[in-house]
Amino acid sequence: MAKVLVVTSGKGGVGKTTSTAALGAALAQSGQNVVVVDFDVGLRNLDLIMGAERRVVYDLINVVQGDAKLAQALIRDKRVESLFLLPASQTRDKDALTPEGTARVVDELRERFDWVICDSPAGIERGATMAMYHADLAVVVTNPEVSSVRDSDRIIGLLDSKTARAEKGERIEKHLLLTRYDPIRAARGEMLKTEDVLEILSIPLLGIIPNSEEVLRASNLGSPVTLANPQSAPARAYFDAARRLMGETIEMNVPSERRGLMNKLFGRKVA
Amino acid sequence: MNLFSFFTRAGSAPVARNRLQILLAHERAMGGNADLVARLQEEILAVIAKHIAVDRDKVQVKLDRGNAVSTLEIDIEMPTPALATRN
């Protein structure tokens, strides 16, 4: 049974695209058939984070409007063969995402894949509502920071009212993914703690992704962090989150970088 | 900041948590009613304008959302002649 998952947040820059790529790759690395779909029409970036920016021919809008077949627009990942990308259009605007067309494409994707992961644009307008409308479950990406938590609260409200499931009176599963977390600053009382964010948003926790330079490195390389450096702290956190999505019960912790002795002594980076 | 306050400085996270809890309690309660304050202001002004000419620039509206109660303060400066002629 295919699952449609939306990665959303309200606020921009909290790590939706990074998390879409990392969770999508992690699920595919464990053998699932996965497609990651970029709903950020006009400002596509998932192609760049996935390292497929030079292979885009057709996009989501072409398929929604019937100008291209789904199979023509899907880009197979070069590293993991069960991972596909459906890019967003860079030239059109979000009005081209018609509800009927989007519904047809999502249905078609459900037949071909185990996981359809929709990368939502920031904001609460059409692109974001289209990305969440067909979702069975949602990953709400939140930074431990006041504006991000407030926007996540707003998005949770929309998930509970403006999705197909909500309209049918059904529940939509919601999970919190706390990103850019710094356990040391949280312990010092300088940053909202996991418990604080959980208590305020009251949705179950999917994972805690530590703030890490590996995330920028992976995006520089055009590779999901779970592929770029599977041993790194954020990658391990994403692998755990992906396993929880598949129904496994794993103890919650914040992975930290494993540093060798030499690295500990000399590896401290300035800023 | 002196040396003492540097060592005893309390974390800012509890403040963030408090502010969020108060704000979100209000935003959730408001729901689709986010422009309630703006509408209240319009209607109250309309009632007053029926009786006296009010300068829109002389109206100040303040809202303070508290934990238990919120206050909406509407401060309208009424021209003295307007009142005087009525007496």
Interface residues (C-beta under 8 A of the other chain):
Chain A: E145 V146 V149 R150 D153 R154 G157 A186 R188 G189 E190 M191 L192 K193 D196 I200
Chain B: A10 G11 S12 A13 P14 A16 R17 R19 L20 Q21 L23 L24 E27 R28 G31
